[in-house]
Amino acid sequence: MATKPNSPDDTAPGESADQSGEGTFETDVSETGDDGTTVRQAEVKEDDLSEVKKDQS
């Protein structure tokens, strides 16, 4: 079967491109504090794994 280049409409679930055009994906982030360790999902940039802040408006 032939494959075609991915277009923005063909991204896999959990993957998206933010407004600057950088690729992002969702991953689990663990945070350790005084009350223990918590795990949450966050969207991060592919190139540097920095978290993408979503607008809360």
Secondary structure, DSSP 8 states (H G I E B T S, - for coil): -------GGG--TTEEE-TTS-EEEEEEEEEEETTEEEEEEEEEETTT--B------
